[in-house]
């Protein structure tokens, strides 16, 4: 799947905590408003490896991508939040606020 012209407005919440006399943040929630202009599907080896059915399925998905996009948007937004929360927490629990914001 290829997404194009993706625009997001994110908001994350978390709690500050102290460890070894340094202050850190643990993020626990996020919200994203996301707009996606285009989406293109390419799935490989679908339907028991039948190349004709795989090609037909990809064609149907891509011909109807603007119809499918509103249905997929909430799932994609939740996936983006999950990935970003993971990255934020890796960074903000590994490095103190003093180290990140010199």
PyMOL commands that set and color helices and strands:
alter all, ss='L'
color gray80, all
select helices_A, chain A and resi 51-63+65-94+97-100
alter helices_A, ss='H'
color red, helices_A
select strands_A, chain A and resi 2-19+22-40
alter strands_A, ss='S'
color yellow, strands_A
deselect
rebuild
show_as cartoon
